[in-house]
């Protein structure tokens, strides 16, 4: 249990910041590990909530991919065969968890790569037994902690960043500038309990950031205390595209080596509906 004590002489700005932190903790505790809580409204006059930089069509595609992949894998594999956590952001799919053998790991990746709306796949599935309940609970706690720290950090577009944790390793996905990505990484790696931070960002220029933020504001209706330990190491996923597209809702073309970052010219406003199990070997 975390006790939050507010002294009588605390400034209004600090009170607002503390309120946001508490609200984020309460909301994020009820979310799945891959979902970022959206805090409705601002607390105080100095709090500005960031908007999601993904176009609305891309957000819908991401949700469709998440549901399709989770449903298919749950039906196809038992807990002893595979325990896979799927995180989708900007049509980039991160796979974490465990598989009983290399064949199952490959089958899962091939299935996800074959989905029309998948732009890129990062397969971090390990060949080992699934972690125990305490490990999974700690991962959920770390995800909530990092999300909260990102919400209250200056210069970090928290609502354009998705966080997931696997056995103490925090993965960060999102649409950010290089500076924003570095700040978010520093926040995550300094959270106590985090073993390592893996960056899976899509980077944009400052000009593109400003354009995306303005577009996001229009499409959306113009709408605590954490211990710091030894900073965790940081890793960037090999092959991750530094200038991956973030403004197109179209699925990427697929080559023999996997997803590419080249958008298709014809936009697609909603995910392609696929029956469970399609494209599985």
Secondary structure, 3 states (H helix, E strand, C coil): CCCCCCCCCCCHHHHHHHHHHHHHHHHHCCCCCCCCCCCCCCCCCCCCCCCCCCCHHHHHHHHHHHHHHHHHHHHHCCCCCEEEEEEEECCEEEEEEEECCHHHHHHHHHHHHHCCCCCEEEEEEECCCCCCHHHHHHHHHHHHHHHHHHHHCCCCCHHHEEEEEECCEEEEEEEECHHHHHHHHHHHHCECCCCEEEEEEEECCHHHHHHHHHHHHHHCCCCCCCCECCCCEEEECCCCCCCCCCCCCCCEEEECCEEEEEECCCCCCCCCCCCCCCCCC
